[in-house]
Amino acid sequence: MAKKKAAGGTPATVALAAAGVEHTLHPYDHDPRAASYGLEAAELLGVDAERVFKTLMATVDGRLTVAVVPVSGQLDLKALARAVGGSKAAMADVAAAERATGYVVGGISPLGQKRQHPTVVDASALEHPTVYVSGGRRGLDVELSPDALVRLTDAVVAPVGRDT
């Protein structure tokens, strides 16, 4: 039996509600011309960019893997591969990422994906009482504790982000 979405909800918000995780939704007026969706979210929400995390899809040894890193930096592909016991990582094809997650790029959430994928959350997330991740669509972020994020995604925590 398929999961039903709550009216107006996304798979990410439905997953949070079903798990009983304390969270806050932060909608904002997304500009499709924004150069960086994550930095746009940080600016419009008035939050330090180090607390806003982007969800990136990569392949590690051919297997789709989720990386959650601060929007203020970049993903270190070598560190991602090491974190999941792999040898080679590359950014995933956009269409493959969208198919595998059920989300569109710019709105990919680490929560409520179609299938569970190996997930790595950058260690810097644990430095904050709460972090922001995509709520499953452009223009919606979810604020939750980093511990809840790690638990719900069954993530490995490792230093996979690097400053730009």
N, C-alpha and C positions, 0 to 999 in steps of 0.2 A: 504494500500500500504506500503510495507516494505521500511525502510530507506536504501539508498545506501551509502556505505562507499566511501569516496574519495580514489583515487588510493594511496595505501600505508598507508592509515589512519587506525585508530582504532575507535571503537565507541566513545571512550573518546575524541579523537582529532576532530572527526566529531561533537560531541556535543559542544565542545568549539568553533569551527568555526561557527556553526549554531547560537550560542548564541552571537557571536561577542565579546567574552571575550579575552582581551589581555593576551597572554600566550607565553611561549617559550618552544620549544621541546628540550630535552637534551638526545640524544641517547648515549649509552655507550656499550662497549664490555662486555656483561654479561658472567660470568663463571658459568656454571650450577653446579659446585662443591662448589660454595660460601656457607659458613655457614649461612650467613644472607644476603638476597638479598638487603634489605634496607641499611644496613651498607656498603655493596659493592657499591651501588649507591652513597652514600655520599662520600666515599673515591675516587671513580673513577671520580666523578664530581667536587671534591675539595670543597665540601659544608659541613658546620657544620651539624652533625647528628641531631641536634635539629630542623633543618629546613626541613629535609626529613621525610615525613610521610608515614607510611604503612597503608594499608587498610585491616582490618580484618573483617571477617564475624562471627557473633555470633548469638545465638538465645536468645531472651529475652521472657520468658514465652511462648516458642515455636514458636515465630515469628522471622524470619531472620532480623537482624539489622546490619548496617554497623558502624564500629568504625574506626576513622582515628586518629592515635596516632604517636608520634615521633618514628623513628626507634631506637633511643637511649634508649628507655624504653619499658615498657610492658603495656598491657591493664588491667585496673582494672575492672573486671567483675561486681563487686558489684556497682561501680560507674556508669557503663554503664546502668545497670538495673534501678538505681535511675533516671538517666538522661532521660529515656524514660517512666518513670512511671511504671516500671515493678518491679517484686520481685526477679526473679531468671534468671541469665544469664549463658551461657556456650558457649564455642567455637563451631561454626557450623561444621558439617561434611564437609570434603573437597569436596566430590562429590556434595553435596547439594549447597555449596558455588559456585562451578564452574557452575553448572546448572543454578542457579538463577541469576548469574551475566553475564554469557557469556564469562568470562575470566578464565584463568588458574591461580592457586595459584602461587604467586610470581609475577603475572602481573595483579592482580585484581585492577582496578581503581575505585575510588568512583564516577567517571563520566561515563556516557554512559552505565550504566548497563541495562540489558534486561528489568528490572522492577525497579521502584523506591522503595527503602526500607527505613525504618526509619534510619536516619544517625545522628551520633554524631561525631563532630570534637572536638578534645582536645583543651581546652581553650588556651594552650600555642601557638597555631598557630597564634593567634591574636597579639603575641609579635613580629612578623616578618613582614617586608614589603611584602615579597613573601615566598611561601613554595613550596616544591616539592612533587608531588604525582605520582603514577604510571600512565603512559600514555596508559595503556591497554595491554602491553606486557612486558615480561622480557627484560631489556636492554633499556627501554625508560621511562624517567620521564618527567613530565610537570611542569613547574614553572608558578605559577599564584598567585594572591593576595589571602590571606586567606578569605577576604570578598567575592570574586568571588566564591571561593570553597564552602563557606557556602550557598551562594545564589543559586548556580546551583544544589546543592544536597538537598536544603531545610533542612539544618542540624540544629540541636540543638548544641549549643556550651556549653561544660561542662568539668570540669577537670576529664577526664577518663583515662589519662595516668599516669603511675607512673615510677619512676626511678628504674633501675635494680640494 
